[in-house]
Amino acid sequence: MNWKNIWKGIAMGMVETVPGVSSSTIAMLVGIYENVIGSISDLTSKYIRRGVLYLIPVGIGIVIGFLLSIQVVEFFLINYTVPTHFLFIGLVIGMLPFIWYSGKRHTDQLKSVPYQVKHYVIMVLFFVLLVFLNNFLGYDESVMTDLVFTDYLFLFFSGWLASTALVLPGISGALILMILGAYYTAIDAITSLNIDVIIAVGAGVVIGVLITGKLVRFLIIHFRQSTYAGIVGLLAGSVIVLYIGLPETIGQMIASVLLLIIGFLFSYLISQRQKV
């Protein structure tokens, strides 16, 4: 058992519940990103044993880190909802320069390629699409109850989409769940041990890692700037989604501004330590 990888997995897991910070970015910072991605690919090849042996300690760490952080995140979301959302907004804004830079970097890491008009069009389209969907569907902070088959199907595909965060540096799985309106339901399910919901979301994540992971890697390799342009648009739009209103008191306003700044600085500084 590689104990160092358990500790690195804990670092990845602790940010999985926080919209705005990607566990894959943390994996890059601790130096195991390429190994994790390679091991995930091994799971669908003849090297499955090698992949499993590498991912077991990382996975154990992720679960430990996830469980350690989820109670804290839920407490602040319930008791300090607006200031906590301002923290999330700061984290997302702080990650934007990293994603912008990543899209301009050529795959050989030797030169920077400016964005073209089509890339800016993609950014705008994804931004508008996300804001439109948010206004059309409405942001939902409630926990889903009395679930029927279509609800479980929705949670499954939400987990599937969130799984892209494990292979795509810069975008957070928790943020994807929040954009889709499944975040609060997933958080509540884990803290209350709602097994049905956990299985639905978890199955989506597992299937997504095995299948969508290859697609995401293909898009990054062959359509790098277009892919990152889309992510820039989604992240910018997610700021609108995460904004749920202004604080009601002076104390909350001060706390919200401070958390916004702290979130921005944390996300920005941690992303600047590792360029894609």
Secondary structure, DSSP 8 states (H G I E B T S, - for coil): --HHHHHHHHHHHHTTTSTT--HHHHHHHTT-HHHHHHHHHHTTSTTHHHHHHHHHHHHHHHHHHHHHHHHHHHHHHHHSHHHHHHHHHHHHHHHHHHHHHHHHB-TTSS-B----HHHHHHHHHHHHHHHHHHHHH----S---S--HHHHHHHHHHHHHHGGGGTSTT--HHHHHHHHT-HHHHHHHHHTT-HHHHHHHHHHHHHHHHHHHHHHHHHHHHSHHHHHHHHHHHHHHHHHHH-----SSHHHHHHHHHHHHHHHHHHHHHHHTS--
